Amino acid sequence: MNWLRNRVLKLQVWKDTKGQDLVEYALAAGMVAVAAVAAMPALSGTVSNVFTKIGNIINANVH
């Protein structure tokens, strides 16, 4: 009888997926973070150039 009860409990554990969503969201957030860190060096030069051009335009028109 104990064998049958243990077998049923093991099957119930495999069907339990309550914590699965949290793990999936954590993995998705991790992938987004890795992609953002990988894109930062490429974007930093572009953003710096844009702000430099904006600053030059403002300085040329203010003075």
Buried (B, 14 or more C-beta within 10 A) or exposed (E): EEEEEEEEEEEEEEEEEEEEEEEEEEEEEEEEEEEEEEEEEEEEEEEEEEEEEEEEEEEEEEE
